[in-house]
Amino acid sequence: MMINDKVYLNPGDIVRVRHNQLDYIPIMYVVEKVSRTVKTPDSLESAFIGIKCRWFDKDLRLNEAIFSTKDLEKLNG
């Protein structure tokens, strides 16, 4: 039986991309949760987009992107 614990990411958490087949897997930090507000005829609804992360590449350039939570792995430490 597999236990499927939910992992909640907060700003400042250290994460990495889960996919091991990538050549370079950077260690990133979480900046914020990204969501969009959608207006419907009856109400306003918030739709979750993803988690915004920042990291430095091999050339020490700062990068930023939005990832799905299923693609991120939280690192302990």
C-alpha positions, 0 to 999 in steps of 0.5 A, a space after each residue: 500500500 502506497 501512502 500519498 502524502 500531500 506536500 505543501 510548498 511555501 515561499 523560501 522552500 528549497 525544491 528541484 525538478 523531479 525528472 531525472 533524465 534532464 542534463 542539469 537539474 538546478 536547486 531552486 527556491 520557491 518565490 510564490 504561489 501563482 493563481 489567476 482570478 476568473 470572472 464568471 457571471 455569478 462570481 469570481 473564482 481563483 484558479 491555481 496556475 503553479 509555483 514560481 521558482 528562481 534559480 541560478 544556471 551554470 553561467 550564474 544567470 538568475 532564472 525564473 519560471 512557473 512549475 506544476 507542483 507535481 513536477 517539483 520535489 521538496 528537499 529537506 534541509 
